[in-house]
Amino acid sequence: MEEQQNIEEYYEIARRKAKTNIVWFAIFSIVMLFAGLTSAYIVSKGDNFWVSFTMPSMLWISTAFILLSSVTMVLAVRSAKKRNKKQTTLLLIITLVLGIAFGGSQYFAWKQLYQKGYSWADKIVNPNTGEFIVKGEYGVDYTIEFQGKTLIQEEDGFFFMGQQAIKIDKEEYTELQNTKPEMFVGKEFVRVQENKKTKGKTVLEAIVISKMPLPPSYEEKLKSVGNVSSSYFYTLTVLHLAHIFVALIYLFRMVFIASNKELDEDNQLKIKLGGYFWHFFAGLWVYLLLFLFLIH
């Protein structure tokens, strides 16, 4: 009889460990998913055209909701350990309401962005009119980057700060190589180089940072490319909210368990594992928020 009881306890412990491991595996999978997306985001940012825009202010309200819900979830898990059904149920309901409020604030953030001309899949410039689809003042509300460099908008087109090679003689080459000045011919000095041309001829050059016009071919390309940055914003935030939605369904289930069943060890574990997921999604949102504000 005692041996049978020991076997049952062993399998019960093993079952709980298996549930916990499944949760950690799921969390690891989601981490890899968002790590891949944010890595692709960084790569895309340095490729051709990228619109940098002001993030919706509603995102800060979203953050407040998700962080508060994480606190109430901690308190709910603690109450479940004490088998306080009433308090656990109340705290889980508050967590649920805050989670729904997070989803609502995300919707209003998307609405703020959409009203400024940023949709999930759209172009930067209207091909028919040649005007920007995005709204606001260039340089204040948004800027466009070309291969990682911010474009400067002037009346006669777009310019960017790029490296320019200036032909120099041997005396200038030696002087620049030794002194390494901050400025040369009124422009920021970078380095000197020996440019080997065809037929064995070598040209001495000074590389400086200069304002250069965007080539006409890229001016035309700008009119046809999509607004990749807004597409990434929607993809990251919608995908995160989709996971939150799944977690909300599980929260509904935990509210039912807390209010209608005994808070035995098995049900305590269910609430605890739900808490792991909820805290993870809160942390994931903070990571995405900082990523979007700092990297974007």
N, C-alpha and C positions, 0 to 999 in steps of 0.2 A: 504493500500500500504506500509506504513511504517512498519506495523507488519510483512508483507510478507518479506520485506527486512531484518528485524531483525532475522527472522527464517532462511533465507538463510545464513546470516553471522554466525549464531550459528552453523549450520551444516557444514559450511566451516571450522570454527575453530576446530570443533569436528573431521572432516576428517583429518586435518593436525596433530592434536594430536594423532590420531589413527596411522597415518603413522610413526610418531616419536616413538611411543610406540612399534610398530612392529620392528623398527630398534634396539631399546634397548633390546627387547626380543631376537632377533637374535644374538646380541653381547653377551648377557648373556649365550645363548646356546653354542656358540663357546668357551666362557671362560670355561664353565663346561667340554666341550670336551677335551680341552688341559690341564685343571687341572687334569682330570682323567688320561690322557696319561703320564703327567710328574710325577704323583704320582706312577703310575705303573712302570715307569722308575726307580724311587728311590728304590722301593721294589725289582725289578729285579736285581738291581746293587748289593744288598747284598746277593743274592741267588746264591750259587755255583760259576760258572766262568763268569768273565766279563772282556772284553778287553778295557783298557783305551788307547785311541790313540790321536795323535795330530790332532786338528781340522784344516780343510783346510783354508789357509790364505785368499782365495777368499771370505770367509764369511764377512770379514771386508769391502770389496768393496761392497758387497750386502747391508750391513748396511748403508753405505754412500749413496747409491742410494735411499733406502727407506726413510731415514731421510730427504734428499733433496726434495723428492717428497711430503713429508708431509708439508714442508715449502711452496712449490708452491701451494699445495692444500689450505692452509690457505689464501694465497694471492688471489687465484681464487674465494673463497667464498666471500672475501671482495670486489672484483671487481664486482661480481654478485650483491651484495647489492647496489652498486653504479650504476648498470645497464650499466656497460661498457662492451658491447658485445665483442669488439675486444680484449681487455686485458684479459677478462675472458676466451675466447676461446684459446688464446695463452698459458695462464697459465695451462689450463686443458690439452692441447696438451703436454706441457713440463712434466706435472705430468704423463701422459700416457706413454711417452717415457722413463721416469725414472723408471716407473713400469715394462715396458718391459725389460729394462736394468737389473733390479733386478732379473727378471726371468732368463735372460741369465747368469748372474753371479752365480745364484744358480746351473744352469746346469754345469758350469765349476767347481764349488765346488764339485759336485757329481763326476765329471770326475777325479778330483785330488784324491779323496778318492778311487774311483774304481781302479785307476792305482796302488794304494798301497795295493790292495788285499781285499778291503772292499766292499762287495756287499750287496744287500738287504737281501738275505737269503743264507748264506753259513756257513760252519763250521770253527772253529778256526784252526784246524789241518787237513792236508790232510790224510785221513785214509789209503791211499795206501802207501804213502812215509813216513808218520810220521813227516813231516816237516810242519812248520807254513805256512798257506796260506797268511797271512798278511806279508807285506814286511817292511824292515827296521831293525834297531838295537834294540834288546830288552833292555828296561830300558831307552832308549833315545826316540825312535819313538813310542813305545807302551809298555805297561806292562799288565800282566794278574792278576786279583784279584780273590782270592778264599774266598768266604763268607765274602767279605769286606776287606780282608787282601791281600796286594800286594805280589805276589809270587816272590821269589828270584831264579833266574836261575843260576845253577852251572853245572859243567861237569857231575856230577852224578845224576842230576835231579832237581826237583823244591823243594823249601823250603819256609816256611812261618813263621812269628813271631806269636807264639801262647802261651797260658798259659800252664805251666807245673807244676804238683804237685810234690814236693820233701818231702819225709818223714823226720820228725824232732822229737827230743825228747822234753820232757816237759820243760826243761830249755831253750832250743832254742826257743820254742814256746812263753814262757813268755817274753824273751828278745826281740824277734821280735815284739810282740804285743805292748810292751811298747815303744820301740825306733822307730819303723816303718822306717827302713833304706831305702835309695834309691836303694842299691845293696845288693844282698845276693848270695853267691857262684859265684860271677862274673856275675850275671844276674840281670836284673831289678826286684826289689821286688814289689809285688802287695798287698798281704795280707796273713794272716794265717787262717787256717780253721780246724774244727774238722770233719773228714770224718767218719761217722758211718757206719761200715761194718756189715756184717751178724753176728749173734750170740752175738750181743750186744757189739762187740769190736769197739773201737774208735781209729782211726789213726790220729795223729797230722801231718798237712802238711803245707808247705810254698808254696804259688803260686808265680811263677816267669814267666817273659817273656823269652821265649827260641826259638831258631831257630829249627823248627821241619820239618821233611821231609813230603812231600805230600804223603798220603797213596797210595799204588799201585792201589787200586780200583778207586781212583779219577784220577790217572795218565791215566788210561784206559778211564775213563769217559770224560776226556779232549779231547780225540781224536774223540769223537762222538757228543759232544754238538755243537750247532750252535753259531755263533757270534751275540749274542742278542744286544750288544751295537750298532753295525752298523745298525742293523735292526731298532732299535728305532730312530737312527739319520735320516735315510731315511724316516721313517714314519712321524716323526714330521715335517721335512722340506718339504716333498712332500705335506702333508696335508695342511700346511700353504700356499704353493704356489698355491694349488688348489683353496683356498679361494681368493688369490690375483688374480687369473685368472678370477674368477667371478666378482671381483671388477673392473678389467680392462674392461670387457664387459660393465659394468655400466658406466665406464669412457667414453667409446666410445659414449654411448648414451648421456652423459652430454655434450660432445664436439658438438654433432649434435644439441642439444637443444640450447646451447650458440651461435652457429653460424647461426642457421636458425630460431629461435623463439625469441619472446620478453622475456626479463628477468623480468617477472612479479613475484608476490609473490609466486605463485605456483611453477614456475621453479626455483626460488631462493631456495625454500625449498628442491627441488629435489637435487640441487647441494650441499646444506648444509648437507643433510642426507648422500649423497655420501661421503662428507668430514668426517662425523662421522665414517663411515666404514673404510675409508682409514687411518685415524689417528689411529684407533683401531688396524688395521693389522700392522701398523708401530710399535706401542707399543708392540703388541704381538710378533713381530719378535725380538725386543730388549730383551724382556723377555726370549724368546727361546735361543737367542745367549748367554746371561749371564748364563742361566741355563746350556747349553751345555758346556760352558767353565769352569764354576765354579763347577758344580755338577759332570760333567763327569770326 
